[in-house]
C-alpha cells in the first residue's frame, strides 16, 4: 500500500467532520478524500506514475492533495522549497530527474526560470491544469504500490556544498505518520495550527498525523507573526508548532497580550531557546511546551509537557516504534550522562541519500542512522541535544551548509579567503555571518548583492567582517574555532 493509507483510513472514519480550514474555507474528510482520488487519477492520466514529480506549492490544501495523490499514483514526489532560487531548484530537478513539475500560480514565474535552467525540462502543470486531466471513472482504489518503493526525495543541505536528496519509502513514510500519532496522540477535539512549509518534513511529522487522529488542521500559507496570534485565538487552537524564532517575532507584536489563548494546550518546538526568550515565552503561553528533536532522515523524539522547566534541554524519547541511542565513535552505546553521537533506528528511517552511496554508507551503519549530532541520555532515559559534530548552521528553522556559502564568496572577485559561521542569536537561533580576507576594495553591500544573486535569502550572511588574513592551521585549514571565539559576541 502507498503511504497515504493512514489518511485514507481517517477520511473513511470521519467523512462529515471538518478536516482542514484554510483562509476562511473548509474541507471535510470526505471532500479531502474525493480530491485526493481525483488528483491521483489526473496524475495517472498524464503518465506521472513511476516517475519523479516535483511540486512548488504553498502551505494550503493543494499541497496535501498533491502529495497524497502522488503517493496513490505511485510517483516519486520531490517537494521543492520556493525560497530557493531558480538555479538551486534546477539542480534538484536535474539531480532527481524530475519529469513533471506541478506549481501553484504564485510560483509560475519561478517555475519558468527553473525550466530554462534545466537540461531536460520537465512538463509543467498548474494544479488547475492537472485537475482537467482527472477521470472520475479511474480510481486509485486497488492500484498496487510496493511498500518498499521510493515514495519521496526530500532535499536537505549537505556537507559538500550541494543539497542531498533523502530517499524515503512508502513504508517509512507511513511509519513516520503512525509514530508521530502514537508519540503525541490527537483526538477529534483537537485543532492544530500548521504554518510550517508544506515542502518540509513537517507534513510527515505533524500535518498528516493530525488528520489521522480525526483532529482539525488549520493551514496558513506561510508564517506571519500577527496572523498566527489571530489564528490561534479565532480558531481556538489546542496545538501548534512554534520554533523559537517564530515566538521571538510573535512576542514583538503589539497587543498580543489581549488575545485569548485559553484553548491552547500544547506548543511543539525545536532548536535552542535563549534564557531570555524562554522566560518570555513561558510567561505568555504558560508551561505547555513540548521539545522535539528530529531530522529529515529519521523519526522524532518528543519530550513531555512541562519538561522545558522541569529538565531544560531534554528532547524526550523516541516516538512510537522507534529507538534511539548515544554512541561512541565505534558505534558502541554510551552510558547515561556521556556525550556522544545521536543514532536512531526503526522502520521510519530513510533508505539513503539519492545517488550518494558513500554518504549513505557513512550515515546508515548496522541499521542505525548516525545523525552527526551530539547528545546524551539522562538517568530517566531522556535525550538531551548537545550540539552538532557537523558545521551545519540552523537559522530560523532552515539548514545552511557553510561550504556552499563560502564557495559563492570565493567566486567574488577580490575575495581571497572566506569562512562562514553560525553565531548564536536570540531571534534566528543562529545568525549566518561571513569573515572574508579581500585582496582589494570590496564593500559589504557588493558582497551581499552577489550572494543574493546565487543563494536563497536565508543563506545570505547577515553580517560581513573583514580580516587581512584568516587564521589557518598547519595544513592550511581555516581555524573556525578561533573565528567563532572572536565573533561570538
N, C-alpha and C positions, 0 to 999 in steps of 0.2 A: 504494500500500500504506500501511497505517497504521504508526504509529511503534513498535508492539510487535513489528514484524517481526524486529529483531535478537534479541530474546529468544526468539521462536518458533524461529528457526534454532538457537539454543543448546539449547533443550529437545529438539528433534528429534535433535541430535547426541549428547546425553548423557542419555537418558531414565531410566537407572537410577542415575545419580550424584546425591548429595545436593546440592540447590541452596540450601536455606535451613534454618538452625537458629534456633529462637526459643523461649526459655523451656522448654527440655527436649524440644520437639517438632521433628520434621524433615520436610521435603518434598523429594522427588526432583524433578528437572527434568520428568519425565513427569507427575508428580502436579500440579506447578505449572501446566503447560500445560492439563491437564484442568480445573483450577479456573478458569483464565482463560477458557477456552472456555465453561464453564458460566456464568460471570459475564456474559460478553458476550451470551449468549443470553437471560439474565434481563433485562438492560438493554434489549435489543431488544424483549422481550415487554412491558415497561412503557412503551414508547414514548420511551425516552431518546435514541435515535439522532437526531443532528442538533440536539439541544437542549443547553442549558447545565446541567451536573450538578455540584453542589458536593459535597465529601466532607470529613468530620471523622473521622479515624481515627488511631490511634497508629502508631508505627513497628513494624508487625507484618506478617505475610504478607498479611493482608487489604488493606493499603494498596497492595501491588504488584498483587494480583489485581484490585482495583477500578480502579486507574489503567490497567492494561493492558486490562482488559475494556472500559473506556470508549473506549480507542483503537480496539479491534476493532469496537465498535458504532457508531463514527463520531460519538460525542458530543463536546461541548466540555467538557473537565474543568476544574473550578475548585477546586483544593485549598485548604483553609481552615485557618488557624492556630488551634488550640484555645486558645492562650494569649491571644488577643484576647477582648475582652468581647462580649456579645451585640449591642450597638449597632454595634460595629465590623464584626462578621461580617455583620450585617443590611445594612449599607451595601454591602459587597462583593457580597452576593447580589442586591441590587437593581441595582447598577451593571452586573453581568454578566448580569442577567436569568435567574438560576438558577431552573429549573422543578422540578428533582428534587434532593433532599438525602439523601445516604447517610451514616449516622452509626454509630460504634461505640457499644456500650451505655454506656460510661463518659461519653459526651458527650450522652446523651439529654436531660438537663435543659437543657444549653446550647442544643441544637437547638430545644427547645420555646420558650425565651426568644427565640431568633432569629426563629422563625416569627411570634411575637406582635408583633415589631417590623417585619415586612416587609409592604409594601403588597400585593404579590401573593405570598401564601405558597406556597412550594414544597411538593410532595409529599415526605414524609419516609419513608425506609425504613431499617431497620437492615440490616446485611449479611445477617443470617439471614432477615429478611423478603424481601429481594431474591432470595435464593437459592431461595426457594419458587416463584418465577416461572420458574426455569430450565426449558428444554425440551431434553432430550438430543437430540431429533431436529433441533433448529435449531442449525446450526453456522455460526460466522462465516467459516469457510474458504470463500473465493470471494467474500465480500462486497467490493465495490469501494469503497475510500475514496480520495478525492482527496488526493494527497501535499501539495498546496498549501493544503488546507483548514485552518482554525484547529483545533488539537488541544488546547491548554491556554491558560488565562488564569491566570497566577500573579501575585498582588498583592504589590507591594513598596512601601515607604514613598516617598511623593512629595515634591516640593518645595513643594506648595501647601497642605499640612496634611491632605491626603487621600491614601490609597494609590492607586497606579497599577497597572492590570492589564497585565501583559506578555503579549502575544499571540505564541504560537509555533505554527508549522505542524507537521504530521506530519513533513514533510521536515526541518525544522530540528531537531526533537527526535531524529529518527533519526541525523542527522549529529552531534548533540551526543554521543550514546552512542558512535558509531563513533570520533569524535575522541578521546574520553576513553580508549577502549580502545587506540587507536593510540598516544596520547601516553604512556600508562602501562600497558603490557600486563600482564594477569593470565594465569595458567596454571591447569591443573587441580590443581596442588599448593598453590595459594594458599587461605588462609582469611582473609576480611576482615570485621572488626567494623564495623558501621554503627549508630551511636547518634544520628545526626543526625535532625532532624524529617522525617518522610516527606512532609510537605506542601511542603517547600522544594526548591530546585534540586538538592540532594544526590542525589535519586532519579535524576536525569539524569546528574549528574557522576560518581557513584560506584556506586550500587546496581545499576543495570541493566548498566553496563559490566563489573562484577564477574561477573555471571551470563553475559554474552556470552563471557567468557574461559573459561567452564567451571569457575570457582572457586566456593567455598562462601561464602555470605553469612550472617553471624551478625547477627541483628537484636536490638535491645533497645528496649523501648517508649520509653524516654527515658534521657538520660544520668544516671548515678549514679556518682560517683567510685569508691566502694568496689566496686560491682558491675562497673565497667569493668575494674578491676585483675583481678578474679576471672575475668571472661570472657576477657581477653587470655591469662591463664595456662592456664585449663582447656581452652579451645578451641584452644590452640596457634596463635593468630592470627599470620599473617605480615604483615598490613597493617591499618591503621586510620587514620581521620581524627580528629585531636585538635587542637582550637583551643587557643591559649594559655590561655584561661580554663579549659578542661577540665583541662589539665595542671596549672595552678595549684591547682585543687581536689584533683586526684589526689595531688599531692606532699605534701598535708597529711594523707593517710590513714595512720594508724599501721600499721606492719608491712608496708608495700608493698615494702620492700627484700628481704623474704624470698621474694617470688614470682618464679618462673622465667619470664622473657620471652625466652628464648634463641631462640625461633622467630620473633620479630618482626623483620622486615627493612626495612619502610618505614612511616614515620608521615607522612601528609599533614597539612599545616597551612596556616593562612592568618592574616592580620592580623599586627599588630606584636608582637614579643617585647620585654619589658624585658630589660636586660642580665642582671639577677639571675636572672630566670626562665629565660632561655636557658641560662645556665651550669648551673642545677639540672637542667633537662630533659636537657641533653647528658650530664651526669654520671649520670643514672639510666637513660636509654634508649640512649645512645650516639649517634654521628653518623649517624643514619638518617633525618633529616628531609627532606621534600620540600615546599618552599614553593610555594604556588599563588596565583594572582590570577584573579578572575572575578566575574561578576555574573549575575543572573537573565536579563538581556538578551542575553548572549553567552557564548561559549565560554571555557574556562580557558586560562591559561598555567601552565607547570609547570617547576620547576627540577629539578636533578639531586640525587641523594643526595650529601651532603657539602657542598653549596653554602652551607648555613647557617653553616659555619665558614670555608669557602674564600672565599666572597664574600657576606658578610651583606647582606641587603636584596634579593638577587636573587630574582625570581619566575619566572625562566626564559624560555622561548619558547612561542609558541602551539602548541597540541596538534593533531596530525593536519592535516586540510585547513582550516586557519585561518591568518590573518595578523594581525600587529599593527604598529602604528606609534606614534610620539610626534609630535604635530603642533603647529604654531603656531596662533594664533587664526584665521588664514585657511585652515587645513587643510593647509598645506604641511608635508611631513615634515621633522623636525629632525635634524641630525647627531648622532652619538654623543656622549653626555655632556650634552646640553642638555635642560633640563626643559621639558616641555610637556604637552598633554593626551593621555592614552592613547586610541587608537582601535583598534577590532577589526573584522575583515572575514571573511566566509566563509558557507558555507551553513547554519551553526548559529545565525546571528544572528536575533533576533526580527523579526517582521513590523512591530511597532509597539506603541503603547500603546492599550489599548481605549478607544474613544470620546474620544481625546485627539489630534486631528490636529496641533495646534500643538506639543505635546511630542514627537510622533513626528518631525515635520519638523526640530525642533531637534536631536534625537538621531541621526537617520539622514540622513547627507549624502553624496551620491555613492556610496552603497552601504556606507559606513563607519559603524559605531556609535561616536559620540563619547561617552565614558563620563562626562565631568566629573571624572575622576580625573587626578591629575598623576603623571608618572614620567619616566624617561629610559632610554635603551638604551645599554648599555656597549659597549666595543670588541669584545667577544665576541658581541654580538647579543642579550644577555640583558636583559630588562626589570627595572627597579627601580621599585617603587612609592614615590611621594614625597609622598603626602597627597591630600586632596580639595579640588577647587575649589568643591565644594558644601559646605554646612554640615551635611550628614548626620552623625549620631553612630552609631558602631559600638560596641555594648555587649554583651558576652557572646555575640557571634555574630549579634546582631539589629541591624537598622537602625532608627533613631529619627529622625524629622523634628522638629527643634526647634520649628518653627512650629506643629505640631499640639499639642505640649505647652503652648506659650505661649498658644494660643487657649483651652485649658482653664483655665490660670492666670488669664487676664484675665477669665474668666467668673465668678471667685470674688469675691463682694462684698468690697470693701475693698482690692483689689489694683489699683493704678493703672498700673504698668508691670511687664513681665516679660521676662526673657531666659533662654533655656535653652542650655546649652553642654555639650560633651563634654570632660571633663578626663582626661588620661592617668591610668590606674590599672593597677597591676600585675595585679590579678585580672580585672577586667572588660574590659581593653583601653582602654575609655573609660568614665568614670562620668558619668551624667546628673546635672547639678546645675542649680538654678534660682536666679536672682537676681531678687528682687522689690522693688518700691517700694510699700509699703502706705500707704493713706490713714488707716488706723486700726489698732486692735489685731487682728492676725491671727496666730495662732500656727502654728508649723511643722506640728504634728500635725493641725490642721484643714485645712491646705493639702494635706498628704499624703492625708488621708482623702478630700477632694474629688477629687483626681486619681485615686485608686484606683476611684472610682465610675464614671469616664468613660474610663479608659485601661487598657491591658494592663499587668501588673506591671512588665515590663522598661522601660516608658516613664516610669514614675513617678520623679521626681527623688529621688536618694538623699541629697542634701543641699540645704538651702534657706538662702539668705543674704538678708539684708535690707539695703537702702540707702535713704537718704532720697529719692534720685533717681538714675536710671540715666544714665550718660554718653551723650549723643547728639551727632551731627554737625550741620552747618548745615541739613540737610534734615530733621532730626528722627529719623534712623535711629539705633537703638542701636548704639554702637561696641563690637561684640563683641570686637574685638582688645584693647581696654583691659581689658574684664572678664576675658578669658582670661588676660592677664598678671597681673592681680590675684589670681585664684583658682586659678592653675595649681598652686600648692603645696598 
